[in-house]
Amino acid sequence: MKKVLFACLIILCSLFANTDFSEMSTEELIALIGYIDQTTEESFYQELDLRVPQMDEEQKALYDEDKKRRDDAKN
């Protein structure tokens, strides 16, 4: 059920070019990791960085995994 919800969320978000990530929940943002356009990627990760102190352990693990993947891709 959650996967279907996240898939719908991803589709809806891709329909809007000027997505306001601050209005999304942390779970929604984490579900979008890897599916964000390069044009909105910077604001997406800025919003996620602001939320790190409020994340639970599972969310932090997903975020840290993605951050490590991005860092490895840059190097």
C-alpha positions in Angstrom: 0.0 0.0 0.0 2.8 2.4 0.9 4.6 1.7 -2.4 1.4 2.5 -4.4 1.0 5.8 -2.4 4.7 6.7 -3.0 4.4 5.9 -6.7 1.3 8.2 -7.0 3.2 10.8 -5.1 6.1 10.7 -7.5 3.8 11.0 -10.5 2.0 13.9 -9.0 5.2 15.7 -8.1 6.6 15.2 -11.5 3.6 17.1 -12.9 4.5 20.2 -11.1 7.6 22.0 -12.2 7.8 24.4 -9.3 7.4 22.0 -6.4 7.4 23.5 -2.9 9.2 20.9 -1.0 8.6 22.6 2.3 4.9 21.6 2.1 5.8 17.9 1.8 6.2 15.5 4.7 9.6 14.0 5.4 8.3 10.6 4.3 7.2 12.1 1.0 10.6 13.7 0.4 12.5 10.5 1.2 10.2 8.6 -1.2 11.2 11.1 -3.9 15.0 10.5 -3.5 16.4 9.6 -6.9 13.4 10.8 -8.8 14.0 14.6 -8.7 14.8 16.7 -11.8 18.2 18.3 -11.8 16.5 21.7 -12.0 14.8 21.2 -8.6 17.5 18.9 -7.0 19.2 21.7 -5.1 16.1 23.0 -3.3 15.0 19.4 -2.7 18.2 18.5 -0.9 18.3 21.8 1.0 14.9 21.0 2.4 16.0 17.5 3.3 19.1 18.8 5.1 16.9 21.1 7.2 14.9 18.1 8.3 17.7 15.7 9.3 17.5 16.7 13.1 13.8 15.7 13.1 14.1 12.4 11.2 13.7 9.1 12.9 16.3 6.4 12.6 14.8 4.7 9.5 14.5 8.0 7.7 18.1 9.0 8.6 19.3 5.6 7.3 17.6 6.2 4.0 18.9 9.7 3.7 22.4 8.8 4.7 22.4 5.9 2.1 21.4 8.4 -0.6 23.9 11.0 0.5 26.7 8.4 0.4 25.6 7.4 -3.1 25.6 11.1 -4.2 29.0 11.7 -2.7 30.4 8.6 -4.4 29.0 9.7 -7.7 30.7 13.1 -7.4 34.1 11.5 -6.7 
